[in-house]
Structure formats: structure tokens, C-alpha cells
Amino acid sequence: MYHTNYYLEPHQYILQKSNKFQALIFYICKMKKIFLITIALFSVSLTQSQENYKSLVVDFMTAQGQFETFNATIDQMAGMMGISLSDTEKKEFSNEVMGSLVDLLVPIYKNHFSEKDLKDAIELFNTPIGKKISSKTPIIAQETMQASMQWGMELTQKMQKFIE
């Protein structure tokens, strides 16, 4: 079977090949644009999804009382270091460090909780017992820290027996 290109004059054959090459380049450029648009839309969707999840983590941490616990820890550390912060400085500092903490925690939460899990937990913490748990968490954290330090000293003394 003969291919029609064999019967073309050499300059016509080159022109036909050139047109096919141009068509291929045009097709590739079109596909590249479609691909880039698809990636851009996916990125926007993914970014929005990540921001939604981050917002849920913040809501969950707020409902759970974690920010109050962290703020109590910051107050305690500042006191131990002899640092006195004005309310404005404390608020700015807290927002800065909490923002970076949330950024670190979002991937961890995402590994363990779906969006539905977080929504359900937020709903739980909006019940009377959930509110009690979240209000008592900072107090319990402070008391636990003191008890843990005492326990750690006792543990160290007991473990030193094995060294001797």
C-alpha cells in the first residue's frame, strides 16, 4: 500500500510535514493551557479545603479550651522568666505563636481526624459537659504540670538506685 506522501514533490512533502509539526505544537500548547488551568483550579480548591480544615482545627482547639491552656502556659513561662507583658503585647505575642502552632498542628490533626470528626467534636464541646471540660482543662493542665514535676523528681530519685 502506497502512502500519498510519496507522490508529493519534495517541497510539498516538507510543507505538509511542517504543517503537521505546527499542528502538533498547537495541540501541545492547547493541552498545556488546559493542564495549567486544571492545576490552578485544583490548587485553589485544595487551598480553600486546607483553609477550611485549618479553620475547623482552630474552632476545635477553641471549643476544647486549648488556647486558654496555652495562654496559661505562656503566662507561667513569662512569670518564671521575669517577663512582664502589657495586654497588647501579650495579645500580639499570643496570636503570633498560636498561629505558628496551629500551622504545625493542622497536618497532625489531618492525619487523625476528618472534617466530620472535628465538627462532631466541636458539637460535643458545645454541650454542658463539653463546656465544663474545656473550662477546666487549663486549670487541670497547671495542676498536672506541678504534679508531674513532683513525680519526675521522685522518679529520678528512685531510678538513681539503679545507677549505684
C-alpha positions, 0 to 999 in steps of 0.5 A, spaced: 500 500 500 502 506 497 502 512 502 500 519 498 506 522 501 510 519 496 507 522 490 508 529 493 514 533 490 519 534 495 517 541 497 510 539 498 512 533 502 516 538 507 510 543 507 505 538 509 510 535 514 511 542 517 504 543 517 503 537 521 509 539 526 505 546 527 499 542 528 502 538 533 505 544 537 498 547 537 495 541 540 501 541 545 500 548 547 492 547 547 493 541 552 498 545 556 493 551 557 488 546 559 493 542 564 495 549 567 488 551 568 486 544 571 492 545 576 490 552 578 483 550 579 485 544 583 490 548 587 485 553 589 480 548 591 485 544 595 487 551 598 480 553 600 479 545 603 486 546 607 483 553 609 477 550 611 480 544 615 485 549 618 479 553 620 475 547 623 482 545 627 482 552 630 474 552 632 476 545 635 482 547 639 477 553 641 471 549 643 476 544 647 479 550 651 486 549 648 488 556 647 486 558 654 491 552 656 496 555 652 495 562 654 496 559 661 502 556 659 505 562 656 503 566 662 507 561 667 513 561 662 513 569 662 512 569 670 518 564 671 522 568 666 521 575 669 517 577 663 512 582 664 507 583 658 502 589 657 495 586 654 497 588 647 503 585 647 501 579 650 495 579 645 500 580 639 505 575 642 499 570 643 496 570 636 503 570 633 505 563 636 498 560 636 498 561 629 505 558 628 502 552 632 496 551 629 500 551 622 504 545 625 498 542 628 493 542 622 497 536 618 497 532 625 490 533 626 489 531 618 492 525 619 487 523 625 481 526 624 476 528 618 472 534 617 466 530 620 470 528 626 472 535 628 465 538 627 462 532 631 467 534 636 466 541 636 458 539 637 460 535 643 464 541 646 458 545 645 454 541 650 454 542 658 459 537 659 463 539 653 463 546 656 465 544 663 471 540 660 474 545 656 473 550 662 477 546 666 482 543 662 487 549 663 486 549 670 487 541 670 493 542 665 497 547 671 495 542 676 498 536 672 504 540 670 506 541 678 504 534 679 508 531 674 514 535 676 513 532 683 513 525 680 519 526 675 523 528 681 521 522 685 522 518 679 529 520 678 530 519 685 528 512 685 531 510 678 538 513 681 538 506 685 539 503 679 545 507 677 549 505 684 
